[in-house]
Amino acid sequence: MDRPGAMSLADVVSEIRRRLAEQHRVVPEYVIRDAVEAALHRRFPQTPPAGLLVPMAVADELIDGFCAGATATDEDDATMPAVLSGEETGRLMTALGLAVHVAAFNLDRDRLHVAQILNGAAAALVALGAAARAAHADGTSAVLLSPATLRTVRTTVTGVLQGIESRGWQAQHLDHDATTGLLTGVLTMLGAVP
C-alpha cells in the first residue's frame, strides 16, 4: 500500500487475485488489471489508472465487486451429491457449452467476469465428463455429481445470466428467450435435485 487510505493499481489487482485464488479461481493478472483499469478509467476519466492512488472506499468497492460470486459459495456439507439422468446430463452439458459460447463472445467487454465463467465452465465440463465416463464404466446412464461440481455449475450459469441481463453482454445472435430459458431451466433442475 502506498499510503493509508489509498491503494495503487497493483495493490488492488493483487488483492483481487488473492481473493480469487482463495476460491480456487485462477484468473490471469493481465485480465484483472485490464478490468480494474477500465473501471478506474470510467470513474476517474482525467487520471491515468497506472498513476492513480485509489481511495480505500473505491478500492474496497472494486475488490468486492470483482470478487462477488467468488466468495458467495454454498457449503459443500450442506449440498448433497446429485444423480442426474442421461437427459439431465445432456441439458447440463448444453448449458455449459452455451455459457462458454456467450462468455467468449463478450471477451472484449467484461474480461474478468468472462474469465471466471470460462474457468468455471471448463472445471464443470471436466468433472461432468469424468462422472459420465464413470457412469458408463458402471453400465448406467445415471451420473453422480459432487457438491463442488454442482456449486461450480450454479455459479457459472448464474454468471452468464447476469452477464446477459445486467452487464450488457451481447447475445443478439441467439434467441434470447431460448437462451435464458435453457440456463434458468438448468438452475431450476439443479435446485430441484435432492
SVG drawing of the C-alpha trace seen along z (x, -y; Angstrom):
<svg xmlns="http://www.w3.org/2000/svg" viewBox="-38 -15 42 67">
<polyline fill="none" stroke="black" stroke-width="0.4" points="0.0,0.0 1.4,-3.4 -0.3,-5.5 -3.0,-5.0 -6.4,-5.4 -5.3,-4.6 -4.1,-1.7 -2.2,-1.6 -3.5,0.2 -1.0,3.1 -2.3,3.4 -5.9,3.6 -5.0,6.2 -3.0,8.3 -5.8,8.3 -8.4,9.4 -6.0,12.2 -5.5,13.3 -9.3,13.4 -10.0,15.3 -7.2,17.8 -8.8,18.5 -11.8,19.6 -9.7,21.8 -10.3,19.4 -7.3,18.8 -7.5,15.6 -4.5,14.2 -3.2,11.0 -3.5,9.1 -7.2,9.9 -7.8,8.5 -5.5,5.5 -7.4,4.7 -10.8,4.9 -9.7,2.8 -8.1,0.2 -11.3,0.0 -13.4,-0.5 -11.0,-3.2 -11.0,-5.0 -14.8,-5.2 -14.7,-6.5 -11.6,-8.9 -11.5,-9.7 -8.9,-12.5 -6.3,-10.4 -4.3,-7.5 -5.1,-4.4 -1.4,-3.4 -0.6,-6.6 -3.7,-6.7 -3.9,-6.2 -7.3,-4.6 -9.2,-5.8 -9.9,-2.9 -13.6,-3.2 -13.3,-2.9 -10.7,-0.1 -12.9,1.9 -15.9,1.4 -13.8,2.6 -12.3,5.6 -15.7,6.7 -17.4,6.2 -14.8,8.2 -14.8,11.0 -18.6,11.1 -19.8,14.6 -16.4,16.0 -16.9,15.5 -20.6,16.4 -20.4,20.2 -22.5,23.0 -21.1,25.1 -20.3,28.5 -21.6,30.1 -25.0,28.5 -25.2,29.7 -26.0,33.3 -24.4,35.0 -26.8,35.2 -27.6,38.1 -28.6,37.0 -30.2,38.9 -28.7,39.1 -31.2,36.4 -30.4,34.1 -26.7,34.6 -27.2,33.6 -29.1,30.4 -26.3,29.6 -23.6,30.1 -25.6,27.9 -25.9,25.1 -22.2,25.2 -21.4,25.1 -23.7,22.2 -22.1,20.5 -18.7,20.8 -20.1,19.5 -21.8,16.5 -18.9,15.6 -16.3,15.9 -18.4,13.7 -18.2,11.0 -14.5,11.3 -13.7,7.8 -16.4,6.3 -16.0,7.9 -12.7,9.8 -12.6,10.7 -16.2,11.9 -15.7,13.8 -12.6,15.4 -14.5,16.6 -17.2,18.0 -14.8,19.8 -12.8,21.2 -16.0,22.4 -17.4,24.0 -14.2,25.7 -13.9,27.2 -17.6,28.3 -17.2,29.9 -14.1,31.8 -15.9,33.0 -19.1,33.8 -17.1,35.8 -15.3,37.8 -18.6,38.5 -20.3,39.6 -17.3,41.8 -17.5,43.4 -21.3,44.0 -20.7,45.6 -18.0,47.9 -20.6,48.9 -23.1,49.7 -25.5,46.9 -26.6,43.6 -27.0,42.1 -24.3,39.5 -23.2,38.7 -22.1,35.1 -20.3,33.9 -21.4,30.8 -18.4,28.9 -19.4,29.5 -23.0,28.5 -21.8,25.3 -19.5,24.6 -22.3,25.2 -24.7,22.9 -22.1,20.1 -21.2,20.4 -24.7,20.5 -25.8,17.7 -22.8,15.6 -23.9,15.9 -27.4,14.9 -26.1,11.9 -23.9,11.0 -26.8,11.2 -29.4,9.5 -27.4,6.8 -23.9,6.5 -24.7,5.6 -23.4,8.8 -24.2,9.2 -26.1,12.3 -28.3,10.9 -27.3,13.8 -29.1,16.2 -32.7,16.4 -32.9,14.5 -35.9,16.4 -34.5,19.8 -31.1,19.0 -32.3,17.6 -34.9,20.4 -32.3,23.1 -30.0,21.5 -32.8,20.9 -34.1,24.4 -30.8,25.9 -30.7,23.8 -34.2,24.9 -33.3,28.5 -30.2,28.3 -32.2,26.6 -34.8,29.5 -32.1,32.2 -32.1,33.8"/>
</svg>
